[in-house]
Amino acid sequence: MPSTKFIRLFIPVLFLFFVTVSCSDDSGCNQKPNTAVNQAQLQLDIDEIEAYLTENNIEAEVHESGLRYVINEPGDGKTATLCDQITISYEGRLLSDGSVFDDSDGKNVAFPLSRLIIGWQVGIPLIDEGGSITLYVPSSYGYGSRGAGDDIPPNANLIFEVSLARVF
């Protein structure tokens, strides 16, 4: 039978172990979005987005990551973190010609924020539930040099209109 001293030491250690294991998060959702990208490409992207904004007389905010955005409606509910599942409606267009490459057809769809492109991971937490935002996403924070399917070419800068319905 174990000694009383051993049990007194073992129980707190065991408790600490279970607390640590149960609080650990393998998804990395407690971290900030990984904005470590090719800086040369990011600067090219930002220059193109800035030219578009100037040409279209759009006054966008600048996030420390380089993302440009316009908050259309700030919202008044919960703010999303990378740990959250979000429900949104959205439309995505190419900055180059304005063509729509994807949308939610006005319906709300759910995603884990940690699984979305960097531009959304950075931009969506800038509004609260009930809010809407226009994101001007550098290709570096979108689909990069690989593009996506036939609709998003390599190094395409993107515009997203996003409405945040729910954070859970």
Protein Blocks (a to p, Z undefined) as FASTA:
>chain_A
ZZfklmmmmmmmmmmmmmmmmmpcfkopmpccdfbdcfklmmmmmmmmmmmmmmnopacd
ddfkopacddfbgbjadcddfkbccddddddddfklopafbdeehpacdddfklmcfklm
mmmmmpcehiacdddddfklmnmjnogajllcghiacddddddfbdZZ
